Each structure stands twice: as C-alpha cells, then as structure tokens.
C-alpha cells in the first residue's frame, strides 16, 4: 500500500465530494484539488463553491479553479510544477487536454458510472434506467483524449432492480466507485489496462428537460421507465388543466382500457390514479407533485379533488 502518492483530485458535484472524502479518510494525501469556478445558486443567485471545494477548504487542501487548460499555458504549468503521480477525476466537468493527461507519472484515472463501452458520456446513470438495462456498474479507467474511451482498470457490475430510479442507482454506484478507487490507490501499478471493445458502444447524451415531457401515447411500461429515469432530475412531467405535474413513482397495471384519448384519468379514488396510455395499457401513479406543492403519495394528492375522472393529462400546457 502506497499512501505517499502525490495526488491531484479533480471533481465538482456531490458524488465527487463523496469520493474525495473517502480517499482522505483512507489515509491518502491530496496535494491539490481542481474544481469548477463558483456558480450562482439559490434564490439570491449567490456565488456558491462546489461541494468538492467546500470539503477541500475544510481539510486545508489547496483549491485551483481554472476555466480550462487549452488556452492558458500557465494552468498547465501549475500542474507540471506539482509533478503529480496521478490525477483522480470524478465528474469534473472540464475537458482535460492531452498535454495535461500526459503529466502524471501514472496518468489520469476516472471513475465512470457505467459498464464501458456502453453509455460513454454525460448521463450514463439516467440512460441505463431509461433504456431498461438489466445491468450497470462502475469502470475505473485510464483517461485518454477521447470521450470515455480509455483503457479499463477495474470493472464492477451490478444488477438493476425493477424499481431502480436514477437516484437509487446513483447512490449505489457512488458507493462502489468510492470503494474501487481506494482499492486502486492502494496498489495502482498492479492493475493491467484492458482496451475497450468496439462492440456495444453507446453514448449517454446530456439530459434535456424537454425530453422528460410524457407522451401518453407511449405504452405504460415506457412511461414508467421514464418516471424512474428522470427521478430526481428533471422529473417526468405533464399538464392537467394547464398545471404542471411531476410524476415520481408509478406501476404498470395488467389491465387494458378502451379510452381513445391517451392521458385520460380512468380512476381517481382512495389511493388510485389510473391513466390511459398507448397500446390500451394503464399506468397507476403512486407519487405525484403538483406545481407549487410538495411531492405527495396519490392518496394525499386526491384529497379535495373529487372530479378528476375523465380529465386528460397533456404533454404540453395548451391552456
């Protein structure tokens, strides 16, 4: 076990903070943290440091927040001067040019939350849930100039549950990534890089809020996957009487309907909200959020709403 490695850590959001915290608690020293510049956040749009920066400052670690490396040679010079053994990268959000990748003696190591080469790119967790993948996992990889195309060092595979959401899968893969990166750091030179296969390559494009609008002409099983895949962001949604509704949990019912208008509410009593979907399928909503309100189970939502049957959820606000 070599805890005298000179390590730079590059990351920005909460999942990165979790990894950094575990590296530090495992006894490794981090000499520099790279994170994105502070961004406006909250109602007051106050400049707010990233979760990684907050932890680094608490631990007395130097923080460096360049806008990038391609156009400013001084930023590269700072990394060269430190002469790191390796750079650990977790959801940093800034492209690292080849000149930077070549600096560390052991290269730049990335935690990617998919089974590469499937779901290279920005949103691998969500795309796995949306596609109904049976398996996902974590790949510890050696970075190169491509988009998640580098050689693989560690691969850990898990089976997805039938109720898996992007939120639950994120938490599972974060814990695996935390564990596997520490295993790697304990003896990095024992791992033999494996070239990624050219078979099964797919790309996890960045999420767009618009894609989370529900098309009620799709079958209930597809809509149910979208509800899980867009949980917690951006939230699968539709409109009822011009009011935005987000859907957080649902289940496919083994019944059929004869309603010609998809999105029609078929049943709305007790704790049941049934919606007509494509292919004569029916989706039961278990958790829903009306604009201006908090998330509620269906029974709570239906209180003081006696006349919903026959109303129609729309994909867009047409009021």
Secondary structure by P-SEA (a helix, b strand, c coil): cccccbbbbbbccaaaaaaaaaaaaacccccbbbbccbbbbcccccccccaaaaaaaaabbbbbbbccccccaaaaaaaaaacccbbbbccccccccccccccccccccccccccccccccccaaaaaaaacccbbbbbbcccccccccccccbbbbbbbcccccaaaaaaaaaaaaaaaaaaaaaccccbbbbbbbccbbbbbcccccccccccccccaaaaaaaaaaaccccccccccccbbbbbcbbbbbccccccccccccccccccbbbbbbcccbbbbbcccccccccccccccccccccccccbbbbccccc
